[in-house]
Amino acid sequence: MEYISGKATKAAGCIFCAAPDQPHAKAALLLHRDRTATVFMNRFPYANGHLLVAPARHVADLTDLTPAEQAVCLQLVTADVTILRRHLRPDGFNLGLNLGPTAGAGIAAHLHWHIVPRWEGDHNFMAVLGDIRTIPEHIEQTFDRLLPDFQAITA
């Protein structure tokens, strides 16, 4: 709602490097952090439950990841889909990775995957004509619903 009302402030620094010593942090919308990868909720989501998976290491390109980082990130993307299906029951997902500003990466210096739940008819003319996003639940409520599953991953 802060974003919609224009009261949201843009975070300084890299959001994926925020709260480096915490496995979870509501203020940063951090659902999971281990030594290899992180899962954040997108503060400006395209849909309810829009998650971001990033390597813990600050790298910009997929080819810079180690095989272990690649494996852990893909495992987290898969776990995210499972968790979102359980809690939000979407009809489908958009999964994506934008490499570089030209490809649409809003934070090009730290690569990250988008996991966007989708529902039949979730985006209509409002998004096209008015650049308006409709989110049916406050982001902090969604965080609270998802966090126990991510805490189980960390345990």
C-alpha positions in Angstrom: 0.0 0.0 0.0 2.9 2.4 0.6 4.0 1.9 -3.0 0.5 2.6 -4.3 0.1 5.7 -2.1 3.5 7.0 -3.2 4.9 6.9 0.3 7.5 4.1 -0.3 11.1 5.0 -0.3 13.7 3.3 -2.5 16.3 1.3 -0.5 19.9 2.4 -0.7 22.4 -0.3 -1.7 21.7 -3.8 -3.0 18.5 -5.3 -1.6 19.9 -8.8 -2.0 22.8 -8.0 0.2 20.6 -6.5 3.0 20.4 -8.2 6.4 23.5 -10.3 5.7 23.6 -12.0 9.1 19.9 -12.9 9.3 18.2 -15.9 7.9 14.9 -14.0 7.9 14.0 -10.3 8.2 10.5 -8.9 7.8 11.7 -5.3 7.3 13.8 -6.4 4.3 11.1 -8.9 3.2 13.8 -11.6 3.5 12.2 -15.0 3.7 15.4 -17.1 3.5 19.1 -16.6 3.6 21.9 -19.2 3.8 25.5 -19.0 2.8 24.7 -19.7 -0.9 21.3 -18.0 -1.7 18.5 -15.7 -0.7 14.8 -15.5 -1.2 13.1 -12.1 -0.9 9.5 -10.9 -1.5 9.4 -8.3 -4.3 8.6 -5.0 -2.5 6.9 -3.8 -5.8 5.2 -7.0 -7.0 3.5 -7.6 -10.2 1.3 -10.1 -8.4 0.7 -11.2 -4.8 3.5 -13.6 -3.7 6.1 -12.3 -6.3 9.4 -13.7 -5.0 13.0 -13.1 -5.9 15.8 -15.7 -5.6 19.4 -14.5 -5.7 22.8 -16.0 -5.0 24.2 -14.7 -1.7 27.3 -13.7 -3.6 27.0 -10.4 -5.4 27.3 -11.4 -9.1 25.7 -9.9 -12.2 25.9 -12.8 -14.7 24.7 -16.3 -14.7 28.0 -17.5 -16.1 29.7 -16.2 -12.9 27.9 -18.6 -10.7 29.6 -21.8 -9.5 27.8 -25.1 -10.2 26.9 -25.3 -6.5 25.3 -21.8 -6.6 23.4 -22.7 -9.7 22.1 -25.9 -8.1 21.0 -24.2 -4.8 19.3 -21.3 -6.6 17.3 -23.7 -8.9 16.4 -25.8 -5.8 15.1 -22.6 -4.1 13.1 -21.6 -7.2 11.5 -25.1 -7.1 10.8 -24.9 -3.4 9.3 -21.4 -3.9 6.9 -22.7 -6.4 5.8 -25.5 -4.0 5.4 -23.1 -1.1 3.4 -20.6 -3.2 1.1 -23.4 -4.6 0.4 -24.5 -1.0 -0.4 -21.0 0.4 -1.7 -18.9 -2.6 -3.0 -21.6 -5.0 -2.1 -19.9 -8.2 -3.2 -21.2 -11.6 0.3 -20.9 -13.0 3.6 -19.1 -12.7 5.9 -16.8 -14.6 9.6 -17.7 -13.9 12.3 -15.4 -15.2 15.8 -14.1 -15.1 16.7 -10.8 -16.7 20.4 -10.3 -17.4 21.4 -6.7 -17.9 19.5 -3.5 -18.0 18.6 -3.9 -21.7 16.9 -7.2 -20.8 14.8 -5.5 -18.1 17.0 -6.2 -15.0 16.0 -3.5 -12.5 18.9 -4.5 -10.3 21.5 -5.6 -12.9 24.4 -5.8 -10.6 23.0 -8.8 -8.6 21.3 -11.4 -10.8 18.0 -12.8 -9.5 15.1 -15.0 -10.6 11.5 -13.8 -10.5 8.8 -16.2 -9.4 5.5 -14.6 -10.1 2.3 -16.5 -9.2 -0.5 -16.0 -11.8 -4.3 -16.5 -11.6 -6.8 -16.8 -14.4 -7.8 -13.2 -15.2 -5.5 -11.6 -12.7 -4.3 -8.8 -15.0 -6.8 -7.1 -17.1 -7.0 -3.7 -18.9 -5.9 -1.9 -15.6 -2.3 -2.9 -16.0 -2.2 -2.0 -19.6 -4.0 1.3 -19.6 -3.2 2.7 -16.2 0.0 1.0 -15.1 -2.0 -0.1 -12.1 -1.3 -3.3 -10.1 -3.9 -5.0 -8.0 -2.6 -6.9 -5.0 -5.3 -8.6 -2.9 -3.4 -8.9 0.3 -0.9 -6.6 2.1 2.7 -7.7 1.5 3.4 -8.2 5.2 0.4 -10.5 5.6 1.7 -12.6 2.7 5.2 -12.6 4.3 3.7 -13.9 7.6 1.9 -16.7 5.7 5.0 -17.8 3.8 7.7 -17.4 6.5 7.1 -20.7 8.4 7.7 -22.7 5.3 11.0 -20.8 4.6 12.0 -21.2 8.3 11.6 -25.0 7.8 14.0 -24.8 4.8 16.6 -23.0 7.0 16.3 -25.4 9.9 
